[in-house]
């Protein structure tokens, strides 16, 4: 039971990490110090996609799933809806490059706006 809960928590943490990597720059608009956390996380997200590196959260989740005696897909909410968002079945090298580029362009655009806004107010 505890391993089942831990695996689900790791999946949720993984999803929140992905959302933060993609959209965390928006938080910097309100709280500029978040940039110190977001920029390294965003760079890590881009590197993982570009270099096809396995995120450390994936083996941790798989470990807890094995300990819980669970397979890859079951019928609970997390397995049915969140797992496919994090691990798409059709994920190819080209799609990974596109996803990494989207994250990079999105974050550069937001940070570019932040820098422009700051320079304009000075």
C-alpha positions as a Markdown table, in Angstrom:
| # | Residue | x | y | z |
|---|---|---|---|---|
| 1 | Unk | 0.0 | 0.0 | 0.0 |
| 2 | Unk | 2.8 | 2.5 | 0.9 |
| 3 | Unk | 4.7 | 1.8 | -2.3 |
| 4 | Unk | 1.5 | 2.4 | -4.3 |
| 5 | Unk | 1.1 | 5.8 | -2.6 |
| 6 | Unk | 4.8 | 6.6 | -3.1 |
| 7 | Unk | 4.7 | 5.7 | -6.8 |
| 8 | Unk | 1.6 | 7.9 | -7.3 |
| 9 | Unk | 3.3 | 10.7 | -5.4 |
| 10 | Unk | 6.4 | 10.5 | -7.6 |
| 11 | Unk | 4.1 | 10.6 | -10.7 |
| 12 | Unk | 2.4 | 13.7 | -9.4 |
| 13 | Unk | 5.7 | 15.3 | -8.5 |
| 14 | Unk | 6.9 | 14.5 | -12.1 |
| 15 | Unk | 3.9 | 16.1 | -13.6 |
| 16 | Unk | 4.3 | 19.2 | -11.4 |
| 17 | Unk | 7.9 | 19.4 | -12.4 |
| 18 | Unk | 7.0 | 19.3 | -16.1 |
| 19 | Unk | 4.4 | 22.0 | -15.6 |
| 20 | Unk | 6.9 | 24.1 | -13.7 |
| 21 | Unk | 9.6 | 23.6 | -16.4 |
| 22 | Unk | 7.1 | 24.7 | -19.1 |
| 23 | Unk | 5.3 | 27.5 | -17.3 |
| 24 | Unk | 7.4 | 28.4 | -14.3 |
| 25 | Unk | 8.7 | 31.6 | -16.0 |
| 26 | Unk | 5.2 | 33.0 | -15.5 |
| 27 | Unk | 5.7 | 32.8 | -11.8 |
| 28 | Unk | 8.8 | 35.0 | -12.2 |
| 29 | Unk | 6.6 | 37.8 | -13.4 |
| 30 | Unk | 5.1 | 37.9 | -9.9 |
| 31 | Unk | 8.0 | 36.6 | -7.9 |
| 32 | Unk | 11.4 | 37.3 | -9.6 |
| 33 | Unk | 13.4 | 35.2 | -7.1 |
| 34 | Unk | 11.7 | 32.1 | -8.5 |
| 35 | Unk | 14.0 | 32.5 | -11.5 |
| 36 | Unk | 16.9 | 31.1 | -9.4 |
| 37 | Unk | 15.0 | 27.8 | -9.2 |
| 38 | Unk | 13.2 | 27.8 | -12.5 |
| 39 | Unk | 16.1 | 28.5 | -14.8 |
| 40 | Unk | 18.1 | 25.4 | -13.8 |
| 41 | Unk | 15.0 | 23.3 | -13.8 |
| 42 | Unk | 14.0 | 24.5 | -17.3 |
| 43 | Unk | 17.5 | 23.9 | -18.6 |
| 44 | Unk | 17.4 | 20.4 | -17.1 |
| 45 | Unk | 14.0 | 19.8 | -18.9 |
| 46 | Unk | 15.4 | 20.9 | -22.2 |
| 47 | Unk | 18.6 | 18.9 | -21.8 |
| 48 | Unk | 16.6 | 15.8 | -20.9 |
| 49 | Unk | 14.6 | 16.2 | -24.1 |
| 50 | Unk | 17.5 | 17.0 | -26.4 |
| 51 | Unk | 19.9 | 14.4 | -25.1 |
| 52 | Unk | 17.3 | 11.6 | -24.5 |
| 53 | Unk | 18.3 | 11.3 | -20.8 |
| 54 | Unk | 16.1 | 9.5 | -18.4 |
| 55 | Unk | 14.8 | 11.8 | -15.7 |
| 56 | Unk | 15.8 | 10.5 | -12.2 |
| 57 | Unk | 12.1 | 10.5 | -11.2 |
| 58 | Unk | 11.3 | 7.8 | -13.7 |
| 59 | Unk | 13.5 | 5.0 | -12.2 |
| 60 | Unk | 12.3 | 6.0 | -8.7 |
| 61 | Unk | 8.6 | 5.7 | -9.8 |
| 62 | Unk | 9.3 | 2.4 | -11.5 |
| 63 | Unk | 11.0 | 1.1 | -8.3 |
| 64 | Unk | 8.0 | 2.0 | -6.2 |
| 65 | Unk | 5.6 | 0.5 | -8.8 |
| 66 | Unk | 7.6 | -2.8 | -8.8 |
| 67 | Unk | 7.6 | -2.8 | -5.0 |
| 68 | Unk | 3.8 | -2.3 | -5.0 |
| 69 | Unk | 3.4 | -5.1 | -7.5 |
| 70 | Unk | 1.8 | -2.8 | -10.1 |
| 71 | Unk | 2.2 | -3.0 | -13.9 |
| 72 | Unk | 2.7 | 0.0 | -16.2 |
| 73 | Unk | -1.0 | 0.8 | -16.6 |
| 74 | Unk | -3.9 | 0.2 | -14.3 |
| 75 | Unk | -7.3 | 1.8 | -14.2 |
| 76 | Unk | -6.8 | 4.4 | -11.5 |
| 77 | Unk | -6.8 | 8.1 | -12.3 |
| 78 | Unk | -3.1 | 8.5 | -12.2 |
| 79 | Unk | -2.3 | 5.6 | -14.5 |
| 80 | Unk | -5.1 | 6.4 | -16.9 |
| 81 | Unk | -4.6 | 10.1 | -17.3 |
| 82 | Unk | -1.3 | 11.4 | -15.9 |
| 83 | Unk | 1.1 | 8.6 | -16.9 |
| 84 | Unk | 0.3 | 9.1 | -20.7 |
| 85 | Unk | 0.9 | 12.8 | -20.3 |
| 86 | Unk | 4.4 | 12.1 | -18.9 |
| 87 | Unk | 5.2 | 9.1 | -21.0 |
| 88 | Unk | 3.4 | 9.3 | -24.4 |
| 89 | Unk | 3.3 | 6.1 | -26.3 |
| 90 | Unk | 4.2 | 7.8 | -29.6 |
| 91 | Unk | 7.2 | 9.6 | -28.1 |
| 92 | Unk | 10.0 | 9.6 | -30.8 |
| 93 | Unk | 13.4 | 11.3 | -30.9 |
| 94 | Unk | 12.0 | 13.9 | -33.3 |
| 95 | Unk | 9.0 | 14.6 | -31.0 |
| 96 | Unk | 11.4 | 14.9 | -28.0 |
| 97 | Unk | 13.4 | 17.5 | -30.0 |
| 98 | Unk | 10.2 | 19.4 | -30.8 |
| 99 | Unk | 9.1 | 19.3 | -27.1 |
| 100 | Unk | 12.5 | 20.5 | -25.9 |
| 101 | Unk | 12.4 | 23.3 | -28.5 |
| 102 | Unk | 8.9 | 24.3 | -27.4 |
| 103 | Unk | 10.0 | 24.5 | -23.8 |
| 104 | Unk | 13.1 | 26.5 | -24.7 |
| 105 | Unk | 11.2 | 29.0 | -27.0 |
| 106 | Unk | 8.4 | 29.4 | -24.5 |
| 107 | Unk | 10.7 | 30.1 | -21.6 |
| 108 | Unk | 13.0 | 32.4 | -23.7 |
| 109 | Unk | 9.9 | 34.3 | -24.8 |
| 110 | Unk | 8.7 | 34.8 | -21.2 |
| 111 | Unk | 12.1 | 35.7 | -19.9 |
| 112 | Unk | 12.6 | 38.1 | -22.9 |
| 113 | Unk | 9.4 | 39.8 | -21.9 |
| 114 | Unk | 10.5 | 40.0 | -18.3 |
| 115 | Unk | 13.9 | 41.6 | -19.3 |
| 116 | Unk | 12.1 | 44.0 | -21.7 |
| 117 | Unk | 9.6 | 45.0 | -19.0 |
| 118 | Unk | 12.4 | 45.6 | -16.5 |
| 119 | Unk | 14.5 | 47.6 | -18.9 |
| 120 | Unk | 11.5 | 49.7 | -19.9 |
| 121 | Unk | 10.7 | 50.7 | -16.3 |
| 122 | Unk | 14.3 | 51.8 | -15.7 |
